[in-house]
Amino acid sequence: MATDRDYYSVLGVERSATDAEVKKAFRRLAQQWHPDVNKDAEAPDRFKEINEAYQVLSDTDQRQRYDMFGKAGVGNGAGGGAGFDPGFAGFGDIFDAFFGGGATQTRRGRPAAGSDLRYDLRITFEEAVHGTEKEIEFPVLGRCETCHGSGAKPGTAPVTCPQCNGRGEIRQIRQTMLGQMVAASPCPRCRGEGRVVESVCDGCHGEGRLERKRNLRVAIPPGIDEGHQVRLANEGEAGPRGGPPGSLYVAVHVTAHPTLKREGTELIYETAISIAQAALGTRVKVPMVEGEEEIEIKAGTQPGTEIRLRGKGVPHVRRPGSRGDLHVFVSVAVPTKLNKKQREALLAYADASEETVHEGGIFDRVRDALG
């Protein structure tokens, strides 16, 4: 159904409105009057009228003819006639109106991007704490040097796709209960790029890229942990026919320390001391990232005591200059076997402390009775 109203009035814009203003008005009205949203009886006709006006005013050529000759210049209304060109409005613009998209515009005439790559890198515990640099080698689809990534034979260049006229998509008009709608799909000939290669490069056969080995030096920041990834932008596969490259993700795996346990930026070490050392105090060596360090265990230390060594842990990846702590947990080892001298010493301590102890099992008492 063609509208009798002026197209500018339908969209509520001035005749001097820019393309952006026309599109903004269409999106606002499409959201308001789409029959799936607005259940008023007049909504279907109103929506058709809005779509008809936008199809003309969004096309530079049709808008110029409309401004000069009115609806006679674009056929019997935008709904049909020789002057109607469905390629500039329809489902894609309506989709944009509801979802804020631009998928049609972003897809049109752009080569596809290259794939992202993953590289698994194993480093030592010390390298993870201090940071390091590693030389890595990996296979990748890189830009063809013969055609410089265009896919065309040297001396030639890609041309505009004749099937989609460089749009990168094919649009088909469909009749629906709401009127004429346009569905867009990637052009099968140029695969959405808007250009085709007629004389292909002999080196890459028109792909614009070749598989090769790449060597790359990767900086691993201090404090990185197991499972963290380092993203290197534009170091992945090159896109076909000049498309932008993807990214390389270096997945880091850290070899465990033999005695230190890591929890984020904190390090944990467990040490066992004897009963006498716990009672009288002692000094023990604690392994650290930079080497061993001797710490004091004070007299009277109880089992489970935690000694915190501040700033001896792992650096914060996102806060340079800041480090976690090293936590030393002390346990007291109770001997399971005593020689005669040790037993007598403990009995003497128990006697001095007026403590009641069980001096031995039944076999010890039988042995003592028999001399």
HELIX and SHEET records of a PDB file:
HELIX    1   1 TYR A    7  LEU A   11  1                                   5    
HELIX    2   2 ASP A   19  TRP A   33  1                                  15    
HELIX    3   3 ALA A   43  LEU A   57  1                                  15    
HELIX    4   4 THR A   60  PHE A   69  1                                  10    
HELIX    5   5 GLY A   70  VAL A   74  5                                   5    
HELIX    6   6 PRO A   86  PHE A   88  5                                   3    
HELIX    7   7 PHE A   91  PHE A   99  1                                   9    
HELIX    8   8 ALA A  103  ARG A  107  1                                   5    
HELIX    9   9 PHE A  125  HIS A  130  1                                   6    
HELIX   10  10 PRO A  240  GLY A  242  5                                   3    
HELIX   11  11 ILE A  275  LEU A  280  1                                   6    
HELIX   12  12 LYS A  340  ALA A  352  1                                  13    
HELIX   13  13 ILE A  362  ALA A  369  1                                   8    
SHEET    1   A 3 LEU A 117  ILE A 123  0                                        
SHEET    2   A 3 LEU A 248  VAL A 254  1                                        
SHEET    3   A 3 GLN A 229  LEU A 232 -1                                        
SHEET    1   B 2 THR A 132  ARG A 143  0                                        
SHEET    2   B 2 ARG A 209  ILE A 220 -1                                        
SHEET    1   C 2 VAL A 159  THR A 160  0                                        
SHEET    2   C 2 ARG A 195  VAL A 196 -1                                        
SHEET    1   D 2 GLU A 169  THR A 176  0                                        
SHEET    2   D 2 GLY A 179  PRO A 186 -1                                        
SHEET    1   E 4 LYS A 261  GLU A 263  0                                        
SHEET    2   E 4 GLU A 266  SER A 274 -1                                        
SHEET    3   E 4 LEU A 326  ALA A 333  1                                        
SHEET    4   E 4 THR A 305  LEU A 309 -1                                        
SHEET    1   F 2 THR A 282  MET A 288  0                                        
SHEET    2   F 2 GLY A 291  ILE A 297 -1                                        
END                                                                             
